Every structure is written in C-alpha cells, then in structure tokens.
Amino acid sequence: MKDPVLRVACPDQPGLVHQITKALMDEGANIVRNDEFVDRTAKHFFMRTEFQNVPAERWFPLEKNLRSHLPDHAVLTLEQPRPKNI
C-alpha cells in the first residue's frame, strides 16, 4: 500500500511549511517526500507531502490542527492513494 498524501493549496504567507510539517510531526508522522511550490505571480502556495506512521483514524484531528494554522480558503486533501489498474 502506498503512503498517505497530504495536498495543500492556499494563499502564500511566511511559515506555511513549518506549520504543516509541525502538525504532521505532532501526530508522529515520518515525512518520506515533500514538494512545495509558490506561484509568485498569483501569490499562491502548493504543497504535496507523503508521510508514514499516522493511522487513518488520526486524519481528522490532523486536518483540524492543520486548518487552524492555514489561511482561510485553504484547500486541503488527505488521501490514501490506491494502486492503479493498468
């Protein structure tokens, strides 16, 4: 099974990477891959993070914690990728 993936898209502001990774760390997550990008023209932040060690039943508290630290109108998705049938 693949590792869970967190995706965040929101207006850019200082400290977003710290806030997101701290929330994951507070849940005991081990980040195995992290990619981020800022569209400087639109001043918009995007982040995709794969992590381990957080069971699905802890995702709701994790999401609640993240939303309390992210800007209003942040788009947040947390999912367990499924194998693709090819």
matplotlib code that plots the C-alpha trace (Angstrom):
import matplotlib.pyplot as plt

x = [0.0, 1.3, 1.9, -0.8, -0.6, -1.4, -2.0, -2.3, -3.1, -3.6, -2.5, 1.2, 2.4, 5.5, 5.8, 3.5, 6.0, 6.8, 3.2, 2.3, 5.3, 4.9, 1.3, 2.4, 5.2, 2.8, 0.9, 4.1, 4.4, 7.5, 7.7, 9.1, 8.6, 7.8, 7.4, 6.3, 5.9, 4.9, 3.3, 4.8, 2.5, -0.6, 1.0, -0.3, 1.3, 1.1, 2.5, 2.3, 3.6, 3.8, 4.1, 4.0, 3.0, -0.3, -3.3, -6.4, -8.4, -6.0, -6.5, -9.5, -7.6, -4.6, -6.8, -8.4, -5.0, -3.8, -6.9, -6.3, -2.9, -3.6, -5.1, -8.8, -9.9, -7.1, -7.8, -6.6, -6.9, -5.7, -5.9, -4.6, -3.5, -4.8, -2.9, -3.7, -5.2, -3.3]
y = [0.0, 3.5, 6.1, 8.7, 12.0, 15.5, 18.3, 21.9, 24.9, 28.3, 32.0, 32.2, 33.5, 33.1, 29.9, 27.6, 24.8, 24.9, 24.9, 22.0, 19.8, 20.6, 19.4, 16.2, 15.8, 16.4, 13.3, 11.2, 11.3, 10.5, 12.6, 10.5, 13.0, 16.7, 19.0, 22.6, 25.4, 29.1, 30.8, 34.2, 35.9, 34.7, 34.6, 31.1, 28.2, 24.5, 21.5, 17.8, 15.6, 11.8, 10.5, 7.4, 6.4, 8.2, 5.8, 6.9, 7.3, 10.2, 12.1, 14.1, 15.6, 16.2, 18.0, 20.1, 21.1, 22.0, 24.1, 26.1, 27.1, 27.7, 30.8, 31.0, 29.3, 26.8, 23.7, 20.6, 17.0, 14.0, 10.6, 7.1, 6.5, 3.3, 1.2, 1.9, -0.8, -0.7]
z = [0.0, -0.8, 1.8, 2.6, 0.7, 2.0, -0.5, 0.4, -1.8, -0.2, -0.4, 0.3, 3.6, 5.7, 7.8, 5.9, 5.5, 9.2, 10.3, 8.0, 8.9, 12.6, 12.5, 10.9, 13.5, 16.3, 15.1, 14.9, 11.1, 9.3, 6.1, 3.2, 0.4, 0.3, -2.6, -2.5, -5.0, -4.8, -7.8, -7.2, -9.7, -8.1, -4.6, -4.1, -2.2, -3.2, -1.2, -1.6, 1.3, 1.6, 5.1, 7.3, 10.8, 11.1, 11.0, 9.1, 12.4, 13.3, 10.0, 11.2, 14.2, 11.9, 9.4, 12.2, 13.5, 10.0, 9.3, 12.5, 11.2, 7.5, 5.8, 5.2, 2.0, 2.1, 0.0, 1.9, 0.8, 2.7, 0.9, 0.8, -2.9, -4.4, -6.9, -10.5, -12.7, -15.9]

ax = plt.figure().add_subplot(projection="3d")
ax.plot(x, y, z, "-o")
ax.set_aspect("equal")
plt.show()
